[in-house]
Amino acid sequence: MTSTDTNPTGTPGTPSPLRTGRGDPTGGNGNGPGYGGRPRRPSGARPPFWRRRPFLLGVGVVLVVGVAVVTDIPLSSTPATRITDATATLKVIAADVADCSAALDDTMTIYQKIAAGTLTKAQRAESPGILAQDAANGCSYTNQNIVDLASLGLPQVSIGKNLSHIAGRALAWADPDGLKIIYDVTTLLQHPHQAKANADLRAQVRQLMVDRNAALADEHQLATELGGRLPSLGMQAIHL
């Protein structure tokens, strides 16, 4: 059997023009649900995220090795318990990438409006703040959930190898794939016809889908081996 798979500032009380209909009761102040009703982390004043890119990438290099950490967690060898253990781990992975999935939803909504030429003046004014927040609180190592994913402990049993592959692909899907997509859309917001940013965006979207499909394939294989149904990873599919 297979697995199943899928604010910046504003006037208080007034829905953000980019998030109308998405269920943000806070008026887009970053404290309520973002796209899809997902909870978003509060953010304070911070320098533009592109100024912190060397720091983000440097931290990423250090922490990415943690995703393959294997710990000796005693698990029962019965099929039912292996399914339970795999389900619990996959739910943790899904929770860790949820902020990035919401951030990519924001980012691609902005990109589609840029490409269609339908971004209003108000939306253009708030988009840099949305993208900055999505980079910092969504798909980068300044999001504690991404740090947690990179240091996820996995069982030293047969299912540990499959779970390690899934976690590694999910981490790459977020950073660098998702983070680079946010950077490219940020560039295109100011320079919509820049060839380099457009080409890189397409390359990063392809790589994101490669990593997503690999994670889903590993999950499907694990579900087949266990003979049970596993939860969705919730990793956003991106199409240009």
Backbone bond lengths (Angstrom), bond angles and torsions (degrees), N, CA, C in turn:
res aa  C-N    CA-C-N  psi(-1)  N-CA   C-N-CA  omega(-1)  CA-C   N-CA-C  phi
1 M - - - 1.469 - - 1.506 109.94 -
2 T 1.281 116.40 159.78 1.462 120.52 -173.87 1.499 111.32 -111.94
3 S 1.298 115.39 167.57 1.465 121.88 176.59 1.508 110.14 -86.04
4 T 1.306 118.09 163.39 1.457 122.67 177.52 1.499 110.78 -105.07
5 D 1.325 118.47 130.71 1.475 121.89 -179.77 1.521 114.38 -140.75
6 T 1.469 109.24 146.82 1.439 118.46 176.39 1.204 121.56 -50.40
7 N 23.777 76.24 -134.91 1.458 99.09 -120.75 1.519 99.84 -161.73
8 P 1.049 81.62 93.86 1.450 86.06 -178.52 1.507 111.41 -36.75
9 T 1.345 115.17 -173.31 1.458 118.84 -175.95 1.499 111.39 -72.55
10 G 1.319 115.48 154.26 1.446 121.76 177.31 1.504 107.62 -166.72
11 T 1.314 117.85 172.69 1.459 121.04 179.47 1.505 109.22 -74.18
12 P 1.323 118.87 124.60 1.469 120.54 -178.86 1.509 111.37 -50.15
13 G 1.366 114.09 132.05 1.449 119.15 178.71 1.499 113.30 85.84
14 T 1.327 119.51 -6.03 1.460 121.52 -179.62 1.508 109.30 -110.22
15 P 1.369 119.54 121.85 1.454 120.21 -177.70 1.513 111.29 -60.71
16 S 1.344 115.70 140.87 1.456 121.12 175.38 1.517 109.58 -63.02
17 P 1.347 119.19 136.17 1.461 120.76 -177.55 1.514 112.66 -62.88
18 L 1.325 119.64 -20.86 1.464 120.67 177.29 1.517 111.84 -90.22
19 R 1.338 117.95 -9.15 1.449 119.33 -174.33 1.520 112.28 -125.05
20 T 1.303 118.38 14.87 1.455 121.77 178.42 1.514 109.32 -60.06
21 G 1.332 116.67 133.19 1.451 120.43 179.11 1.508 113.33 85.66
22 R 1.342 117.96 -0.92 1.461 120.48 -179.30 1.521 112.01 -97.48
23 G 1.299 118.06 3.51 1.454 119.73 175.60 1.507 114.57 79.55
24 D 1.331 118.02 40.53 1.463 120.76 178.48 1.513 109.14 -102.04
25 P 1.325 118.05 93.38 1.470 120.36 -174.89 1.508 113.19 -73.13
26 T 1.324 117.54 -6.39 1.463 118.80 -177.53 1.514 112.46 -92.27
27 G 1.312 117.08 0.96 1.452 118.45 -179.54 1.503 111.59 76.42
28 G 1.343 117.32 24.58 1.458 119.57 174.59 1.507 113.47 78.27
29 N 1.336 118.20 30.04 1.456 118.32 -179.10 1.520 112.78 -93.07
30 G 1.351 116.81 7.53 1.453 120.64 173.88 1.511 113.70 89.80
31 N 1.344 118.87 -0.12 1.449 120.13 -177.47 1.517 113.30 -105.13
32 G 1.297 117.94 -11.02 1.456 121.19 -178.46 1.501 110.55 -108.23
33 P 1.348 117.57 -172.73 1.446 120.62 -179.55 1.514 111.49 -63.48
34 G 1.301 118.31 143.88 1.460 123.53 174.62 1.499 109.00 -94.65
35 Y 1.310 117.66 -145.85 1.447 121.15 177.64 1.506 109.78 -57.27
36 G 1.337 115.75 140.46 1.442 120.13 177.28 1.519 113.48 70.71
37 G 1.335 118.25 9.90 1.442 120.93 178.61 1.514 114.06 75.12
38 R 1.327 117.81 12.66 1.463 119.70 179.58 1.520 110.09 -74.21
39 P 1.331 117.61 140.90 1.473 119.41 176.81 1.500 111.34 -67.06
40 R 1.320 117.77 139.24 1.447 122.35 -179.82 1.523 108.06 -113.35
41 R 1.329 116.35 148.06 1.451 120.60 -178.93 1.521 110.60 -76.90
42 P 1.345 117.70 140.32 1.470 118.62 174.50 1.510 109.72 -67.34
43 S 1.329 115.74 146.32 1.468 119.19 179.11 1.513 109.74 -132.94
44 G 1.329 115.90 140.52 1.453 120.70 177.70 1.504 109.97 -98.39
45 A 1.313 116.64 -168.10 1.459 120.22 179.12 1.509 109.01 -66.31
46 R 1.311 117.27 137.44 1.454 122.18 -179.64 1.514 108.48 -153.57
47 P 1.310 118.64 153.66 1.450 120.62 176.58 1.520 110.41 -67.12
48 P 1.327 118.16 158.11 1.470 120.02 178.91 1.513 110.04 -53.36
49 F 1.362 115.77 138.74 1.452 119.70 -173.28 1.509 112.75 -63.38
50 W 1.370 117.73 -27.82 1.463 117.29 -177.48 1.531 111.68 -67.62
51 R 1.343 116.51 -19.79 1.460 118.96 176.30 1.529 111.79 -75.26
52 R 1.347 115.57 -17.39 1.445 118.95 -177.79 1.527 112.34 -102.69
53 R 1.342 117.82 7.71 1.455 119.91 -174.56 1.522 113.64 -58.13
54 P 1.325 120.70 -44.23 1.473 118.68 178.38 1.512 112.12 -58.47
55 F 1.345 115.84 -37.33 1.460 118.83 178.37 1.522 110.72 -65.19
56 L 1.338 116.79 -44.65 1.456 120.47 -178.50 1.513 111.17 -60.97
57 L 1.331 116.42 -47.22 1.449 119.87 -178.08 1.514 111.06 -67.27
58 G 1.330 116.71 -35.55 1.457 119.76 178.69 1.518 111.15 -65.08
59 V 1.322 116.25 -44.25 1.461 119.54 178.13 1.514 110.41 -63.80
60 G 1.355 115.69 -38.07 1.460 120.40 -179.72 1.507 112.29 -60.70
61 V 1.322 117.15 -41.62 1.463 121.01 179.44 1.511 110.84 -61.89
62 V 1.335 116.11 -38.97 1.464 120.29 -178.29 1.519 110.86 -70.74
63 L 1.349 117.02 -41.61 1.447 120.14 -171.20 1.513 115.15 -88.41
64 V 1.319 117.65 -21.16 1.459 119.87 -174.12 1.516 112.05 -60.60
65 V 1.318 117.29 -28.64 1.456 119.72 -179.91 1.514 111.66 -66.17
66 G 1.322 117.43 -19.71 1.459 120.33 -176.18 1.509 113.85 -70.00
67 V 1.325 118.60 -19.79 1.459 120.15 -174.82 1.516 112.23 -67.03
68 A 1.309 117.93 -23.53 1.452 120.96 -178.50 1.525 112.51 -91.95
69 V 1.343 116.41 5.03 1.464 119.81 -179.09 1.529 109.28 -61.24
70 V 1.305 116.62 130.92 1.457 121.74 179.81 1.518 108.20 -116.29
71 T 1.300 116.49 126.23 1.454 120.24 179.78 1.518 110.07 -113.13
72 D 1.284 116.41 154.44 1.455 121.40 -177.37 1.516 109.76 -86.55
73 I 1.329 116.00 79.65 1.452 121.95 179.70 1.522 107.97 -94.66
74 P 1.326 118.52 117.14 1.465 119.21 -177.99 1.521 111.48 -67.87
75 L 1.319 116.43 122.00 1.453 121.74 179.78 1.523 109.63 -128.19
76 S 1.298 116.33 147.38 1.452 120.68 176.06 1.520 109.27 -70.46
77 S 1.323 117.31 151.47 1.457 121.10 -179.43 1.512 112.75 -93.74
78 T 1.330 117.50 5.71 1.457 118.70 -179.90 1.529 109.66 -73.75
79 P 1.336 118.14 146.02 1.475 121.40 180.00 1.530 112.90 -53.82
80 A 1.309 117.01 -43.49 1.468 120.75 -177.32 1.525 111.12 -63.28
81 T 1.348 116.63 -40.53 1.453 118.84 -179.45 1.506 111.47 -72.81
82 R 1.332 117.88 -34.04 1.469 119.98 177.35 1.525 110.34 -64.38
83 I 1.323 117.27 -39.39 1.470 120.72 176.96 1.526 109.88 -63.65
84 T 1.320 116.51 -42.78 1.466 120.80 179.01 1.524 110.79 -61.51
85 D 1.345 116.25 -44.90 1.458 120.32 -178.59 1.535 111.16 -66.81
86 A 1.337 116.84 -41.91 1.471 120.93 178.98 1.527 109.91 -64.66
87 T 1.317 116.65 -41.68 1.470 121.03 179.75 1.523 110.77 -61.37
88 A 1.320 117.21 -43.85 1.459 120.92 -179.19 1.525 110.83 -63.19
89 T 1.337 117.16 -43.07 1.463 120.70 -179.87 1.518 111.53 -66.12
90 L 1.330 117.12 -42.50 1.466 120.52 -179.77 1.528 111.39 -65.81
91 K 1.311 117.28 -32.83 1.474 120.25 176.48 1.524 110.50 -66.47
92 V 1.338 116.98 -36.90 1.462 120.51 176.28 1.524 110.32 -64.52
93 I 1.336 117.03 -44.37 1.469 121.20 178.71 1.529 109.94 -60.65
94 A 1.335 116.65 -45.31 1.465 121.08 -179.81 1.526 111.11 -61.01
95 A 1.332 116.62 -41.12 1.466 120.21 178.68 1.529 111.01 -65.65
96 D 1.343 116.72 -36.95 1.464 120.75 -178.97 1.528 112.64 -68.09
97 V 1.336 118.26 -30.48 1.471 120.26 -178.38 1.530 112.70 -97.33
98 A 1.330 117.67 -0.24 1.471 120.62 -175.59 1.527 112.44 -61.68
99 D 1.342 117.98 -41.70 1.467 120.46 179.19 1.525 110.89 -62.76
100 C 1.328 116.74 -39.99 1.463 120.11 -180.00 1.523 110.73 -67.64
101 S 1.317 116.91 -38.80 1.460 120.23 178.15 1.525 110.93 -61.44
102 A 1.342 116.58 -42.21 1.466 120.84 176.75 1.524 110.87 -65.51
103 A 1.330 116.42 -38.67 1.469 120.83 179.62 1.526 110.84 -64.62
104 L 1.320 117.30 -40.43 1.462 120.51 178.92 1.526 111.11 -68.29
105 D 1.315 117.08 -32.36 1.465 120.95 174.81 1.526 109.82 -62.04
106 D 1.345 116.20 -47.04 1.467 121.44 175.63 1.528 110.57 -56.95
107 T 1.326 115.15 -51.01 1.465 121.87 -173.19 1.520 111.87 -61.39
108 M 1.329 116.67 -44.80 1.461 119.13 -177.50 1.532 111.73 -73.05
109 T 1.328 117.43 -27.45 1.466 119.59 173.37 1.530 109.75 -63.83
110 I 1.321 116.21 -43.72 1.466 120.99 177.18 1.519 110.36 -63.88
111 Y 1.331 117.22 -45.81 1.469 120.73 -179.45 1.536 111.02 -59.44
112 Q 1.311 117.37 -44.55 1.461 120.71 -179.15 1.524 111.66 -61.19
113 K 1.335 116.14 -36.60 1.463 119.65 177.38 1.530 111.11 -71.11
114 I 1.339 116.17 -36.15 1.468 119.56 175.67 1.518 109.86 -62.89
115 A 1.335 116.72 -48.46 1.464 121.94 -177.59 1.518 111.83 -63.56
116 A 1.329 116.60 -35.39 1.461 120.48 -178.77 1.522 112.71 -85.81
117 G 1.336 117.40 -9.41 1.459 121.00 -178.21 1.511 112.79 70.73
118 T 1.338 117.37 28.55 1.469 120.89 -176.73 1.525 112.89 -110.38
119 L 1.330 117.49 9.18 1.460 120.69 179.47 1.532 108.86 -71.06
120 T 1.327 117.03 119.80 1.461 120.53 -179.72 1.527 110.30 -75.43
121 K 1.316 116.52 169.87 1.458 121.16 178.85 1.527 110.80 -60.85
122 A 1.326 116.14 -42.34 1.464 120.88 -179.76 1.532 110.69 -66.37
123 Q 1.310 116.43 -41.29 1.459 120.54 178.78 1.524 111.44 -66.24
124 R 1.319 116.65 -39.24 1.461 120.09 178.45 1.530 110.85 -64.03
125 A 1.323 115.87 -35.68 1.463 119.69 -179.32 1.528 111.82 -68.91
126 E 1.314 117.79 -35.32 1.459 120.03 -176.97 1.528 113.45 -91.84
127 S 1.317 118.35 -15.17 1.466 121.12 -175.61 1.531 114.26 -60.76
128 P 1.351 119.96 -41.90 1.474 118.10 178.42 1.527 112.59 -57.66
129 G 1.320 117.29 -39.24 1.460 120.53 178.94 1.518 112.06 -66.77
130 I 1.335 117.09 -39.71 1.459 121.00 177.59 1.521 110.32 -62.16
131 L 1.328 116.32 -46.64 1.465 120.64 -177.68 1.526 111.51 -66.57
132 A 1.330 116.61 -38.23 1.462 119.90 178.23 1.526 110.74 -63.83
133 Q 1.327 116.25 -43.38 1.459 120.32 179.51 1.520 110.64 -66.52
134 D 1.340 116.27 -39.67 1.461 119.62 -179.23 1.522 111.74 -66.47
135 A 1.321 117.12 -34.55 1.467 120.01 176.97 1.519 110.38 -68.96
136 A 1.319 116.94 -47.65 1.460 120.74 -175.15 1.522 113.05 -74.54
137 N 1.323 117.78 -40.38 1.458 121.44 -174.05 1.517 113.68 -103.73
138 G 1.347 115.88 1.93 1.457 118.55 -177.09 1.508 114.60 -114.79
139 C 1.339 116.45 -68.77 1.458 120.17 -167.21 1.525 115.12 -110.91
140 S 1.312 119.61 9.61 1.459 120.25 -176.19 1.522 111.00 -117.01
141 Y 1.337 114.90 173.77 1.454 120.75 -178.89 1.526 113.24 -75.43
142 T 1.325 118.78 2.31 1.456 120.12 169.35 1.525 110.34 -83.48
143 N 1.319 117.17 -5.65 1.459 123.09 171.82 1.533 107.35 -93.25
144 Q 1.298 117.56 118.95 1.461 121.35 -176.60 1.526 112.06 -57.75
145 N 1.330 117.40 -31.23 1.456 119.67 179.43 1.520 111.81 -63.11
146 I 1.325 118.04 -35.82 1.461 121.17 178.04 1.528 109.75 -70.00
147 V 1.321 116.82 -38.82 1.465 120.62 174.88 1.531 109.79 -61.09
148 D 1.330 116.51 -43.70 1.464 120.49 178.99 1.524 111.16 -61.43
149 L 1.324 116.78 -41.39 1.460 120.50 179.14 1.521 110.83 -62.95
150 A 1.326 116.82 -39.91 1.460 121.01 -179.01 1.516 112.59 -67.24
151 S 1.324 117.51 -23.83 1.464 120.94 -178.15 1.521 111.66 -112.82
152 L 1.317 116.50 22.44 1.463 121.62 -176.79 1.527 111.39 -63.53
153 G 1.321 116.70 127.67 1.463 120.89 175.61 1.520 109.68 -82.04
154 L 1.330 116.62 135.75 1.457 121.53 -176.93 1.526 110.17 -124.25
155 P 1.315 117.03 150.98 1.463 120.63 -176.95 1.528 113.04 -69.59
156 Q 1.318 115.86 143.41 1.454 121.59 179.83 1.525 109.26 -91.83
157 V 1.316 114.73 59.99 1.461 122.15 177.96 1.514 106.99 -137.41
158 S 1.331 117.41 -176.33 1.466 121.00 -173.61 1.523 113.23 -57.26
159 I 1.333 117.72 -38.31 1.460 118.66 -178.11 1.520 112.08 -76.69
160 G 1.328 117.75 -13.04 1.461 120.41 -179.16 1.513 112.74 -61.13
161 K 1.344 118.16 -38.10 1.456 121.55 -179.99 1.523 110.95 -63.68
162 N 1.347 116.93 -45.37 1.467 120.43 178.23 1.529 111.17 -62.54
163 L 1.316 116.04 -43.33 1.463 120.15 -179.26 1.525 111.16 -66.32
164 S 1.334 116.72 -35.55 1.460 120.66 177.23 1.521 110.65 -63.08
165 H 1.338 117.58 -43.14 1.469 121.50 178.04 1.531 110.61 -62.05
166 I 1.324 116.33 -44.49 1.466 120.45 -179.33 1.529 110.58 -62.82
167 A 1.350 116.44 -46.49 1.456 120.35 -179.39 1.525 111.31 -62.91
168 G 1.339 117.29 -40.21 1.462 121.22 179.65 1.519 111.98 -64.42
169 R 1.311 116.76 -41.73 1.469 120.83 178.11 1.522 111.06 -67.76
170 A 1.324 116.65 -39.64 1.470 120.20 178.41 1.519 110.85 -64.03
171 L 1.326 116.81 -38.39 1.463 120.43 178.34 1.520 110.78 -65.76
172 A 1.331 117.80 -45.68 1.465 121.11 178.40 1.523 111.50 -63.93
173 W 1.339 116.57 -35.40 1.467 121.65 177.52 1.532 110.44 -59.33
174 A 1.332 116.14 -37.22 1.467 120.30 179.54 1.524 111.49 -80.66
175 D 1.323 116.26 -55.07 1.461 122.57 -177.65 1.522 107.46 -140.71
176 P 1.341 117.77 108.24 1.465 124.18 29.23 1.531 116.91 -99.88
177 D 1.346 119.90 -16.64 1.471 120.41 -168.11 1.525 112.84 -56.60
178 G 1.337 116.66 -59.61 1.455 120.22 -176.52 1.514 113.08 -63.66
179 L 1.334 116.27 -40.22 1.463 120.27 -178.99 1.517 111.12 -63.34
180 K 1.327 117.92 -41.89 1.465 121.03 178.99 1.525 111.54 -65.69
181 I 1.325 116.94 -34.22 1.461 119.97 176.32 1.530 110.29 -62.46
182 I 1.328 116.77 -42.22 1.464 120.50 178.09 1.523 110.43 -63.23
183 Y 1.335 117.74 -41.70 1.467 120.90 177.33 1.530 110.92 -59.85
184 D 1.330 116.86 -45.56 1.467 120.61 -177.46 1.523 111.72 -64.33
185 V 1.320 116.83 -41.96 1.467 119.78 179.18 1.525 110.24 -66.81
186 T 1.328 117.40 -34.54 1.462 120.77 175.49 1.522 110.84 -61.28
187 T 1.319 116.93 -42.21 1.468 120.89 176.94 1.524 110.62 -64.83
188 L 1.329 116.48 -43.66 1.467 120.53 -177.77 1.532 111.90 -68.69
189 L 1.309 117.26 -23.14 1.465 119.92 176.22 1.525 110.30 -61.58
190 Q 1.344 116.15 -38.36 1.463 121.24 179.44 1.525 112.44 -91.10
191 H 1.323 116.48 -30.50 1.471 121.20 -177.20 1.528 108.94 -133.65
192 P 1.328 117.89 75.72 1.470 121.50 -171.72 1.525 114.93 -62.11
193 H 1.315 118.04 -17.76 1.465 119.48 -178.18 1.528 113.04 -108.83
194 Q 1.323 116.81 13.43 1.457 118.81 -179.61 1.533 109.56 -67.96
195 A 1.318 116.26 120.65 1.464 121.56 -175.29 1.522 112.14 -64.21
196 K 1.328 116.49 -41.77 1.464 120.06 -177.30 1.521 111.67 -62.12
197 A 1.327 116.87 -46.48 1.467 120.46 -179.09 1.522 111.05 -66.73
198 N 1.328 116.87 -39.26 1.461 120.08 178.24 1.518 111.72 -63.93
199 A 1.331 116.30 -42.81 1.465 120.31 179.87 1.522 110.78 -67.11
200 D 1.340 116.58 -42.70 1.459 119.50 -179.43 1.520 110.89 -66.27
201 L 1.328 117.54 -37.16 1.453 120.65 178.80 1.524 110.44 -59.45
202 R 1.315 116.36 -44.87 1.465 120.21 179.33 1.527 111.62 -63.93
203 A 1.327 115.80 -39.89 1.465 119.86 178.77 1.529 110.89 -64.99
204 Q 1.338 116.79 -41.86 1.459 120.37 -178.53 1.522 111.81 -69.83
205 V 1.340 116.90 -35.82 1.465 119.94 177.06 1.529 109.84 -64.56
206 R 1.329 116.64 -41.41 1.467 119.58 177.35 1.525 110.84 -61.30
207 Q 1.333 116.71 -44.84 1.464 120.18 -178.91 1.524 111.31 -66.21
208 L 1.337 116.71 -38.72 1.459 120.39 177.46 1.526 110.38 -59.40
209 M 1.329 116.70 -42.10 1.460 120.17 -179.60 1.523 111.22 -70.56
210 V 1.337 117.34 -33.03 1.467 120.30 175.26 1.525 109.77 -61.35
211 D 1.334 116.65 -48.07 1.462 120.60 -179.01 1.526 111.48 -67.06
212 R 1.311 116.94 -39.28 1.469 120.10 178.03 1.527 110.64 -63.60
213 N 1.334 116.67 -47.61 1.461 119.89 -178.01 1.529 111.47 -64.09
214 A 1.329 116.22 -35.90 1.465 119.86 178.14 1.529 110.65 -65.72
215 A 1.338 116.35 -41.62 1.464 119.93 178.18 1.527 110.73 -62.88
216 L 1.325 116.55 -42.44 1.461 120.35 -179.86 1.524 111.20 -67.52
217 A 1.343 116.45 -36.16 1.463 119.65 178.26 1.524 110.79 -65.75
218 D 1.339 116.14 -41.75 1.467 119.83 177.92 1.531 110.71 -64.87
219 E 1.318 115.36 -38.13 1.466 118.50 178.53 1.527 110.59 -66.85
220 H 1.334 116.11 -40.81 1.467 120.61 178.38 1.538 110.44 -61.53
221 Q 1.330 115.88 -43.53 1.462 120.25 179.04 1.531 111.10 -62.08
222 L 1.333 115.56 -42.56 1.458 119.77 179.19 1.524 110.99 -64.27
223 A 1.338 117.13 -42.11 1.461 120.79 179.13 1.522 110.99 -62.63
224 T 1.337 115.82 -38.68 1.462 120.17 178.68 1.521 111.03 -65.75
225 E 1.333 116.09 -43.95 1.461 120.20 179.90 1.522 111.82 -63.98
226 L 1.320 116.22 -37.49 1.459 120.51 -177.77 1.526 112.32 -83.22
227 G 1.339 115.80 -17.83 1.454 119.68 -179.50 1.511 113.31 68.60
228 G 1.321 116.08 33.03 1.462 120.23 -179.41 1.517 111.52 -142.30
229 R 1.303 115.50 178.64 1.463 122.15 -178.96 1.528 109.17 -101.01
230 L 1.345 116.58 131.48 1.462 121.51 -178.61 1.529 110.80 -112.00
231 P 1.331 117.89 154.78 1.468 121.09 -176.00 1.525 113.09 -73.20
232 S 1.309 115.07 158.63 1.462 121.18 177.20 1.519 111.06 -65.68
233 L 1.340 116.25 143.40 1.464 120.91 175.54 1.527 111.62 -80.87
234 G 1.329 117.40 -18.60 1.469 120.48 177.06 1.508 114.68 68.82
235 M 1.320 118.13 23.74 1.469 121.78 -179.37 1.527 109.96 -83.65
236 Q 1.325 115.85 121.93 1.455 122.68 -175.79 1.519 112.46 -60.39
237 A 1.329 116.66 131.83 1.466 121.32 171.69 1.521 107.90 -89.76
238 I 1.332 117.94 131.51 1.468 122.59 -176.73 1.517 110.16 -114.36
239 H 1.315 116.16 131.02 1.459 121.74 176.92 1.528 108.59 -133.29
240 L 1.316 117.11 135.76 1.464 121.22 178.45 1.522 109.72 -91.08
